[in-house]
Amino acid sequence: MRANIVKKIVANVLALLTFFVFISVDAIADESRGIDVLIVMDNSGSMVKNDRSNLRFQVVKNFIHWLNLGDSIGVMTFDTETQMQLPITEIKNQDDRRFLVEQIVPSLTNKDTDVYAALLAAFKEMKSNVLSNNIKFFILVTDGVIDPSPEFRVNDEVRDKYYEELDLLIKEYEDNIWPIFVVFLNPKGIEDDYLKGIAQRTGGSFYNLENANQFDDIFSQILDRIGTIKGDIEKVIEDKELEKARHLPEIKVDVMSSNIEGKYYYNEKVNIEAQILGNNRKLIEDHSTIIDSFIVEILDPNKNIHVEELNDQGDLGDVKKGDGIYSISFIPEEIGRYEFYFKVIGKYNGLPFVSEGYSDIEILSPIIINIAFDEKNTGILEVMQGKKLDVYLNFEANLDSKQIIEFTSSPKSEISIKPIRVAVLPGYTQNGILRLPIPRDIPAGEHKILLSVNTFGQGVKVEPGEIALKIRVIPYEFLVSNALAIYAMLIAALIGFLLVGFLILLKHRERIMVKKETAGDIGRDVLEKFRIEDHIEH
């Protein structure tokens, strides 16, 4: 029994030791700089013969199990085209590891072998993994010489151009210090000098396999080799970055403002603008610059900090997209001094940089426009359905310019009113009249109208910001509502009647005059006749 107890104690101690070792290994993996490995596997038709059991896919699964937490792996296959089977993915935990293993699935085609297309796609994939700080490595697995197309075999010009482009691409790998390990599966035992040269130029190794059963051992050797040269590569990369850093321009944040004096009124929209200069030139003009973030910390008069992200996208206060001027708008809610601390983080020619800037502004007290009801607006105001309600207001303010005030109905108002604008002139008290149209469909009875008051002027505040009116709506009466029109119609009718009577009188007078003239003519004719007869007698 005592022996069983000892065995249990030993087992528990071993379990604890295993647990702590596991924790320690994970901690070391988290603290150290890991590796990113992209495996580029030949999937051309010849692999059907040389790797009948798809052992290259199985060794990739094993390789995933060998990597540490914090490492990343990606897998792509190629023939005359490339297929991304597994994008570069970090192994954060054991669940990630199991998931990645499940993604490795054999697939075959019968096409040719385009190494240039494969390495170009691999280069772009690794370049896109910009957030990783790990050391980069590539493993190229192929079973034959470079043979991308039938034209390549028979046309010297096509072949020369192909190798020229491939040489330039390998130079990119060299410049980035990205070693390529070439695993050359060839049962005939020959070597491909160009593939061997790729490994040598980039700092990798060349492995010549006679059969696919050697994959497991070769990949184990590659991982050991990576562990051996990783520190040296890291040192070379750091030295290269330091050398580049000596050529970084003087990068600074240039704060701009349309208000030269730096003074704004309370509740006035403030547009914060800044640009990034390198040796006093806009970095936007240098396409090798990448801006990761550009923030401003706003310290208000109460020492509260607000963080805003500036942008160059043509919105949120930015005037023009892509002009290199980063902006953000905000409305100050306190009176006093605001301080702005700018910080930009980015990369110049791949090298990280941080630059900071400072600015401040003064927020002044606003000019107040006071609104009061006139004595005429006492008690409940009465208005008929469909008529306009006259509201008399007094405005008082010490202004230096004309201000426009807009009255709009509040969402809580029982009656909706279209916006009404009133001009307030400087220097004296002004009486104003609001003519509020009351719709015909508003029920008769008492109602409450709430009007929100706003001004378009900067640094101007209206008090109160909302006014309330109690009104009594009386039923619509045709005669009362249209009294003026009715009076006008009656007057028009009377004028028409008088005009017609006058015309009739004129016509009657004209007939009398005609009769008189006719009678006069007859009298003259008779008189003339008597004169003639009297002359004959004599």
C-alpha positions as CSV (number, residue, x, y, z in Angstrom):
1,M,0.0,0.0,0.0
2,R,2.9,2.3,0.9
3,A,4.4,1.6,-2.5
4,N,1.1,2.6,-4.2
5,I,1.1,5.9,-2.4
6,V,4.7,6.6,-3.4
7,K,3.8,5.7,-7.0
8,K,0.9,8.2,-6.9
9,I,3.1,10.9,-5.5
10,V,5.8,10.4,-8.1
11,A,3.1,10.4,-10.8
12,N,1.6,13.6,-9.5
13,V,5.1,15.2,-9.3
14,L,5.9,14.1,-12.9
15,A,2.5,15.5,-14.1
16,L,3.3,18.8,-12.4
17,L,6.7,18.9,-13.9
18,T,5.3,18.2,-17.4
19,F,2.7,20.9,-16.9
20,F,5.3,23.5,-15.9
21,V,7.7,22.4,-18.7
22,F,4.8,22.8,-21.2
23,I,4.0,26.3,-19.7
24,S,7.7,27.3,-19.9
25,V,8.1,26.1,-23.5
26,D,5.0,28.1,-24.5
27,A,6.3,31.2,-22.6
28,I,9.6,31.0,-24.4
29,A,7.9,30.5,-27.7
30,D,5.8,33.6,-27.0
31,E,8.8,35.7,-26.0
32,S,11.2,34.7,-28.8
33,R,11.0,35.6,-32.5
34,G,9.3,32.7,-34.3
35,I,9.4,31.6,-37.9
36,D,7.0,31.9,-40.9
37,V,7.3,29.0,-43.3
38,L,5.6,28.8,-46.7
39,I,5.8,25.4,-48.4
40,V,5.5,25.5,-52.2
41,M,4.8,22.0,-53.5
42,D,5.0,20.7,-57.1
43,N,1.6,19.3,-58.2
44,S,2.4,18.6,-61.8
45,G,1.5,15.4,-63.6
46,S,4.9,13.8,-63.1
47,M,4.3,13.7,-59.3
48,V,1.7,11.0,-59.9
49,K,4.6,8.7,-60.7
50,N,7.2,10.0,-58.4
51,D,5.0,10.4,-55.3
52,R,2.3,7.8,-55.8
53,S,1.3,7.8,-52.1
54,N,1.2,11.6,-51.7
55,L,3.8,11.5,-49.0
56,R,4.7,15.2,-49.6
57,F,1.2,16.1,-48.2
58,Q,1.7,13.8,-45.2
59,V,5.1,15.3,-44.4
60,V,3.6,18.8,-44.4
61,K,1.1,17.6,-41.7
62,N,4.0,16.3,-39.7
63,F,5.9,19.5,-40.2
64,I,2.9,21.5,-38.7
65,H,3.2,19.3,-35.6
66,W,6.9,20.1,-35.3
67,L,6.4,23.9,-35.3
68,N,6.2,25.9,-32.1
69,L,3.3,28.0,-30.9
70,G,3.8,31.5,-32.4
71,D,5.1,30.1,-35.7
72,S,3.1,30.5,-38.9
73,I,2.8,28.2,-41.9
74,G,1.3,28.5,-45.3
75,V,1.0,25.8,-48.1
76,M,0.5,26.2,-51.8
77,T,0.6,23.8,-54.7
78,F,1.6,24.6,-58.3
79,D,1.8,23.2,-61.8
80,T,1.3,25.8,-64.6
81,E,-0.9,27.6,-62.1
82,T,-0.8,28.1,-58.3
83,Q,-3.3,27.1,-55.7
84,M,-3.2,28.5,-52.2
85,Q,-4.2,25.5,-50.1
86,L,-3.4,27.2,-46.7
87,P,-2.7,30.9,-46.3
88,I,0.0,31.8,-43.9
89,T,-1.6,31.3,-40.5
90,E,-0.2,31.6,-37.0
91,I,-0.3,28.6,-34.7
92,K,-1.7,30.1,-31.5
93,N,-2.8,27.0,-29.7
94,Q,-3.2,23.2,-30.1
95,D,-6.7,23.7,-31.6
96,D,-5.1,25.9,-34.3
97,R,-2.6,23.2,-35.0
98,R,-5.2,20.5,-35.4
99,F,-7.3,22.8,-37.7
100,L,-4.3,23.5,-39.9
101,V,-3.5,19.8,-40.3
102,E,-7.0,19.1,-41.5
103,Q,-6.6,21.7,-44.3
104,I,-3.8,19.7,-46.0
105,V,-5.6,17.6,-48.6
106,P,-3.9,15.9,-51.6
107,S,-4.8,17.1,-55.1
108,L,-3.3,16.2,-58.5
109,T,-3.2,17.6,-62.0
110,N,-1.5,16.7,-65.3
111,K,0.0,20.0,-66.2
112,D,3.6,21.3,-66.5
113,T,5.9,22.9,-63.9
114,D,6.1,26.7,-63.7
115,V,8.5,27.5,-60.9
116,Y,8.5,31.2,-61.6
117,A,4.7,31.5,-61.2
118,A,4.9,29.5,-58.0
119,L,7.7,31.5,-56.4
120,L,6.1,34.8,-57.5
121,A,2.8,33.9,-55.8
122,A,4.7,32.7,-52.7
123,F,6.6,36.1,-52.6
124,K,3.4,38.1,-52.8
125,E,1.7,35.9,-50.1
126,M,4.6,36.4,-47.7
127,K,4.7,40.2,-48.5
128,S,1.0,40.4,-47.5
129,N,1.8,39.0,-44.1
130,V,3.2,42.4,-43.0
131,L,2.1,42.2,-39.4
132,S,4.3,39.3,-38.6
133,N,7.7,39.9,-37.1
134,N,8.9,36.3,-37.6
135,I,11.8,35.3,-39.7
136,K,10.7,34.1,-43.1
137,F,11.6,30.8,-44.8
138,F,10.4,28.9,-48.0
139,I,10.5,25.2,-48.9
140,L,10.2,24.5,-52.6
141,V,9.3,20.8,-53.4
142,T,9.6,19.7,-57.0
143,D,10.4,16.5,-59.0
144,G,11.7,17.9,-62.2
145,V,13.4,20.5,-64.2
146,I,11.7,23.8,-64.9
147,D,9.2,23.2,-67.7
148,P,6.4,25.7,-67.7
149,S,5.0,25.3,-71.3
150,P,5.6,23.7,-74.7
151,E,6.9,27.0,-76.0
152,F,9.5,27.1,-73.3
153,R,11.0,23.8,-74.6
154,V,11.4,24.9,-78.3
155,N,11.7,28.8,-78.2
156,D,15.0,30.1,-77.0
157,E,13.7,33.7,-76.7
158,V,10.8,32.6,-74.5
159,R,13.2,30.5,-72.4
160,D,15.7,33.4,-72.0
161,K,13.0,35.8,-71.0
162,Y,11.6,33.3,-68.5
163,Y,14.9,32.9,-66.8
164,E,15.6,36.6,-66.8
165,E,12.3,37.3,-64.9
166,L,13.0,34.4,-62.5
167,D,16.5,35.8,-61.8
168,L,15.0,39.2,-60.9
169,L,12.5,37.5,-58.6
170,I,15.2,35.5,-56.8
171,K,17.1,38.8,-56.4
172,E,14.0,40.0,-54.5
173,Y,14.2,37.0,-52.2
174,E,17.9,37.8,-51.6
175,D,17.1,41.5,-50.8
176,N,14.5,40.4,-48.3
177,I,16.8,37.8,-46.8
178,W,14.3,35.0,-47.4
179,P,16.0,31.6,-47.7
180,I,14.6,29.0,-50.0
181,F,15.1,25.3,-49.2
182,V,14.9,23.3,-52.4
183,V,13.7,19.7,-52.0
184,F,14.4,18.0,-55.4
185,L,12.8,14.6,-55.9
186,N,14.4,12.8,-58.8
187,P,14.7,9.0,-58.9
188,K,17.4,9.3,-61.6
189,G,19.8,10.9,-59.1
190,I,20.6,13.9,-61.2
191,E,20.8,17.5,-60.0
192,D,19.3,20.6,-61.4
193,D,22.0,23.3,-61.3
194,Y,19.5,26.2,-61.5
195,L,17.3,25.0,-58.7
196,K,20.5,24.3,-56.7
197,G,21.6,27.9,-57.4
198,I,18.3,29.3,-56.1
199,A,19.0,27.6,-52.7
200,Q,22.5,28.8,-52.6
201,R,21.7,32.4,-53.7
202,T,19.0,32.9,-51.0
203,G,20.9,31.2,-48.2
204,G,18.9,28.0,-48.1
205,S,19.9,24.4,-48.8
206,F,19.5,22.0,-51.7
207,Y,18.3,18.4,-51.0
208,N,18.4,15.7,-53.7
209,L,16.0,12.8,-53.0
210,E,15.8,9.5,-54.9
211,N,12.4,8.6,-53.6
212,A,9.4,10.1,-51.7
213,N,10.1,8.0,-48.6
214,Q,12.9,10.4,-47.7
215,F,10.5,13.4,-47.3
216,D,10.1,13.0,-43.6
217,D,13.9,12.9,-42.9
218,I,14.6,15.8,-45.2
219,F,11.9,18.1,-43.7
220,S,13.3,17.3,-40.2
221,Q,16.8,18.3,-41.4
222,I,15.3,21.5,-42.9
223,L,13.7,22.4,-39.5
224,D,17.0,21.8,-37.8
225,R,18.8,23.9,-40.3
226,I,16.3,26.7,-39.8
227,G,17.0,26.6,-36.1
228,T,20.7,26.8,-36.8
229,I,20.7,29.8,-39.1
230,K,17.7,31.7,-37.7
231,G,19.8,33.7,-35.3
232,D,22.3,34.7,-38.0
233,I,19.5,35.8,-40.3
234,E,17.8,37.8,-37.6
235,K,21.1,39.6,-36.9
236,V,21.6,40.4,-40.6
237,I,18.0,41.7,-40.8
238,E,18.6,43.9,-37.8
239,D,21.8,45.3,-39.3
240,K,20.1,46.0,-42.6
241,E,17.2,47.8,-40.8
242,L,19.7,49.9,-38.9
243,E,21.5,50.8,-42.1
244,K,18.2,51.8,-43.6
245,A,17.3,53.8,-40.6
246,R,20.3,56.0,-41.2
247,H,18.7,57.1,-44.4
248,L,15.2,57.9,-42.9
249,P,14.1,61.4,-43.7
250,E,13.3,63.8,-40.8
251,I,9.6,62.9,-40.4
252,K,7.4,65.4,-38.5
253,V,3.8,66.2,-38.0
254,D,2.9,69.6,-39.4
255,V,-0.3,71.0,-37.7
256,M,-2.4,73.3,-39.9
257,S,-5.5,75.4,-39.1
258,S,-7.7,77.7,-41.1
259,N,-8.0,79.9,-37.9
260,I,-4.6,81.6,-37.6
261,E,-5.3,83.0,-34.1
262,G,-6.4,79.6,-32.8
263,K,-9.5,81.0,-31.3
264,Y,-13.0,79.5,-31.7
265,Y,-16.4,80.1,-30.2
266,Y,-18.2,77.7,-28.0
267,N,-20.3,75.2,-30.0
268,E,-18.4,76.1,-33.2
269,K,-17.3,73.2,-35.3
270,V,-13.5,72.9,-35.2
271,N,-11.6,71.2,-38.1
272,I,-8.3,69.7,-37.0
273,E,-5.9,69.3,-39.9
274,A,-2.3,68.0,-40.0
275,Q,0.1,66.6,-42.6
276,I,3.2,64.4,-42.4
277,L,6.4,65.9,-43.8
278,G,9.6,64.2,-44.6
279,N,12.5,66.6,-45.0
280,N,9.9,69.3,-45.3
281,R,8.1,67.6,-48.2
282,K,4.7,65.9,-48.0
283,L,5.2,62.1,-47.5
284,I,2.1,61.5,-49.6
285,E,4.4,62.3,-52.6
286,D,6.6,59.4,-51.7
287,H,4.8,56.1,-52.5
288,S,7.2,54.1,-50.3
289,T,5.4,55.5,-47.2
290,I,2.6,53.6,-45.4
291,I,0.6,55.2,-42.7
292,D,-0.6,52.6,-40.2
293,S,-2.4,55.1,-37.8
294,F,-2.7,58.8,-37.2
295,I,-4.4,59.8,-34.0
296,V,-4.9,62.9,-31.9
297,E,-5.4,63.0,-28.2
298,I,-7.6,66.0,-27.3
299,L,-7.2,67.3,-23.8
300,D,-10.2,69.5,-22.8
301,P,-10.2,72.3,-20.1
302,N,-11.4,69.7,-17.5
303,K,-8.3,67.5,-18.3
304,N,-10.4,64.8,-19.9
305,I,-8.8,63.0,-22.8
306,H,-10.6,62.2,-26.1
307,V,-8.8,60.1,-28.8
308,E,-9.8,60.7,-32.4
309,E,-8.4,59.0,-35.6
310,L,-7.5,61.5,-38.3
311,N,-8.2,60.4,-41.9
312,D,-7.5,61.4,-45.5
313,Q,-10.6,59.8,-47.0
314,G,-12.6,62.9,-47.9
315,D,-15.1,62.5,-45.0
316,L,-15.5,63.2,-41.3
317,G,-14.1,66.7,-41.7
318,D,-11.5,65.8,-44.3
319,V,-11.9,68.0,-47.4
320,K,-10.2,66.1,-50.2
321,K,-9.4,62.4,-50.3
322,G,-5.7,61.5,-50.8
323,D,-4.2,65.0,-50.6
324,G,-2.0,64.1,-47.7
325,I,-3.9,66.4,-45.3
326,Y,-5.4,64.3,-42.4
327,S,-8.4,65.8,-40.7
328,I,-11.1,65.3,-38.1
329,S,-14.0,67.5,-37.0
330,F,-15.3,68.0,-33.5
331,I,-17.5,70.4,-31.6
332,P,-16.0,71.7,-28.2
333,E,-18.4,71.4,-25.3
334,E,-16.3,73.4,-22.8
335,I,-15.0,76.9,-22.7
336,G,-11.3,77.3,-22.3
337,R,-8.0,75.8,-23.7
338,Y,-7.9,72.6,-25.7
339,E,-4.6,70.8,-26.3
340,F,-3.9,68.4,-29.2
341,Y,-1.2,65.7,-29.1
342,F,-0.7,64.1,-32.5
343,K,1.0,60.7,-33.1
344,V,1.5,59.1,-36.5
345,I,2.8,55.5,-36.8
346,G,3.9,54.2,-40.2
347,K,6.6,52.7,-42.4
348,Y,9.1,54.4,-44.8
349,N,10.7,52.0,-47.2
350,G,9.6,49.2,-45.0
351,L,11.2,50.8,-41.8
352,P,8.8,51.7,-39.0
353,F,8.7,55.3,-37.8
354,V,6.8,57.3,-35.1
355,S,6.4,61.1,-35.2
356,E,4.5,63.4,-32.9
357,G,3.1,67.0,-32.9
358,Y,1.4,69.5,-30.7
359,S,-1.2,72.3,-31.0
360,D,-3.7,74.1,-28.9
361,I,-6.8,76.4,-29.4
362,E,-8.9,78.7,-27.2
363,I,-12.6,78.2,-27.0
364,L,-14.4,81.6,-26.3
365,S,-17.7,82.2,-24.6
366,P,-20.5,82.4,-27.2
367,I,-22.7,85.5,-27.9
368,I,-26.1,85.0,-26.4
369,I,-29.3,85.9,-28.2
370,N,-32.2,86.1,-25.7
371,I,-35.7,85.4,-26.8
372,A,-38.8,86.5,-24.9
373,F,-42.5,86.6,-25.6
374,D,-44.1,89.9,-26.2
375,E,-46.9,91.1,-24.0
376,K,-49.3,90.4,-26.8
377,N,-48.7,86.6,-26.2
378,T,-50.3,86.3,-22.8
379,G,-52.4,83.3,-21.9
380,I,-53.7,80.8,-24.4
381,L,-53.5,81.9,-28.0
382,E,-56.6,81.4,-30.1
383,V,-56.5,80.4,-33.8
384,M,-59.0,79.0,-36.3
385,Q,-58.3,75.7,-38.2
386,G,-56.5,76.5,-41.4
387,K,-55.4,80.0,-40.3
388,K,-52.0,81.4,-39.3
389,L,-51.1,82.0,-35.7
390,D,-49.1,85.3,-35.1
391,V,-46.5,84.9,-32.3
392,Y,-44.8,88.1,-31.2
393,L,-41.2,87.7,-29.9
394,N,-38.5,90.1,-28.6
395,F,-34.9,89.4,-29.5
396,E,-32.1,91.0,-27.6
397,A,-28.3,90.5,-28.1
398,N,-25.1,92.4,-28.5
399,L,-24.3,91.3,-32.0
400,D,-21.7,92.5,-34.5
401,S,-23.5,91.1,-37.5
402,K,-26.9,89.9,-38.6
403,Q,-27.8,86.4,-37.4
404,I,-30.3,84.0,-38.8
405,I,-32.4,82.1,-36.3
406,E,-34.4,79.0,-37.4
407,F,-37.5,77.8,-35.6
408,T,-38.4,74.1,-36.1
409,S,-41.1,72.0,-34.5
410,S,-39.8,69.6,-31.8
411,P,-40.5,65.9,-32.2
412,K,-42.6,66.2,-29.0
413,S,-44.7,69.0,-30.5
414,E,-48.4,68.2,-31.0
415,I,-48.5,70.3,-34.1
416,S,-45.8,70.0,-36.8
417,I,-44.6,73.3,-38.2
418,K,-42.3,73.8,-41.2
419,P,-39.0,75.6,-40.5
420,I,-39.3,79.4,-40.2
421,R,-36.2,81.7,-40.3
422,V,-36.0,85.1,-38.7
423,A,-33.2,87.7,-39.1
424,V,-31.9,89.3,-35.9
425,L,-30.0,92.6,-36.5
426,P,-27.2,93.8,-34.3
427,G,-27.2,96.6,-31.7
428,Y,-30.8,96.8,-30.5
429,T,-33.9,95.0,-29.4
430,Q,-36.0,93.8,-32.3
431,N,-39.5,92.7,-32.4
432,G,-40.3,89.7,-34.6
433,I,-43.4,88.0,-35.7
434,L,-43.7,84.2,-36.3
435,R,-46.6,83.3,-38.5
436,L,-47.3,79.7,-37.8
437,P,-49.7,78.0,-40.2
438,I,-52.2,75.7,-38.4
439,P,-53.4,72.9,-40.7
440,R,-57.2,72.5,-41.3
441,D,-57.1,68.9,-40.1
442,I,-55.9,69.8,-36.6
443,P,-58.7,68.9,-34.1
444,A,-60.4,71.8,-32.3
445,G,-59.3,72.2,-28.7
446,E,-56.2,73.0,-26.8
447,H,-52.8,72.0,-28.1
448,K,-49.1,72.5,-27.3
449,I,-46.5,73.6,-29.8
450,L,-42.8,73.1,-29.0
451,L,-40.4,75.0,-31.2
452,S,-36.6,74.2,-31.2
453,V,-34.5,77.3,-31.8
454,N,-31.1,77.2,-33.6
455,T,-28.8,79.7,-35.1
456,F,-26.5,79.3,-38.2
457,G,-23.9,81.7,-36.9
458,Q,-20.6,80.4,-35.4
459,G,-20.1,81.2,-31.7
460,V,-23.7,82.2,-31.2
461,K,-26.1,80.6,-28.7
462,V,-29.8,81.1,-28.4
463,E,-31.6,81.1,-25.1
464,P,-33.9,79.5,-24.5
465,G,-33.2,76.7,-27.0
466,E,-36.9,75.7,-27.0
467,I,-40.1,77.7,-26.6
468,A,-43.5,76.3,-25.8
469,L,-46.9,77.7,-27.0
470,K,-50.3,76.9,-25.6
471,I,-53.0,77.4,-28.2
472,R,-56.7,76.9,-28.6
473,V,-57.8,75.8,-32.0
474,I,-61.4,76.8,-32.9
475,P,-63.5,75.1,-35.5
476,Y,-63.3,76.4,-39.1
477,E,-66.2,78.9,-40.0
478,F,-66.6,79.7,-43.7
479,L,-68.0,83.2,-43.3
480,V,-65.5,84.2,-40.6
481,S,-62.6,82.6,-42.4
482,N,-63.5,84.1,-45.7
483,A,-65.0,87.4,-44.5
484,L,-62.5,89.5,-46.5
485,A,-63.2,87.6,-49.7
486,I,-67.0,87.9,-49.1
487,Y,-66.7,91.6,-48.5
488,A,-64.6,91.9,-51.7
489,M,-67.2,90.0,-53.7
490,L,-70.1,92.2,-52.3
491,I,-68.2,95.4,-53.1
492,A,-67.4,94.1,-56.6
493,A,-71.1,93.2,-57.1
494,L,-72.2,96.6,-55.9
495,I,-69.7,98.3,-58.2
496,G,-70.9,96.2,-61.0
497,F,-74.6,97.0,-60.3
498,L,-73.8,100.7,-60.2
499,L,-71.8,100.4,-63.4
500,V,-74.6,98.7,-65.2
501,G,-77.2,101.3,-63.9
502,F,-74.9,104.0,-65.1
503,L,-74.6,102.4,-68.5
504,I,-78.4,102.0,-68.7
505,L,-78.9,105.7,-67.8
506,L,-76.4,106.7,-70.5
507,K,-78.2,104.6,-73.0
508,H,-81.6,106.1,-72.1
509,R,-80.3,109.6,-72.3
510,E,-78.8,108.9,-75.7
511,R,-82.2,107.7,-77.0
512,I,-83.9,110.9,-75.7
513,M,-81.3,113.0,-77.4
514,V,-81.8,111.1,-80.6
515,K,-85.6,111.7,-80.4
516,K,-85.0,115.4,-79.8
517,E,-82.8,115.7,-82.8
518,T,-85.3,113.8,-84.9
519,A,-88.1,116.1,-83.8
520,G,-86.0,119.2,-84.5
521,D,-85.3,118.0,-88.0
522,I,-89.0,117.4,-88.7
523,G,-89.8,121.0,-87.4
524,R,-87.2,122.5,-89.6
525,D,-88.5,120.6,-92.7
526,V,-92.1,121.9,-92.0
527,L,-90.9,125.4,-91.5
528,E,-88.9,125.4,-94.7
529,K,-92.0,124.1,-96.6
530,F,-94.1,127.0,-95.3
531,R,-91.5,129.4,-96.4
532,I,-91.4,128.0,-99.9
533,E,-95.2,128.1,-100.2
534,D,-95.4,131.6,-98.9
535,H,-92.8,132.7,-101.5
536,I,-94.8,131.2,-104.3
537,E,-97.9,133.0,-103.3
538,H,-96.2,136.3,-103.3
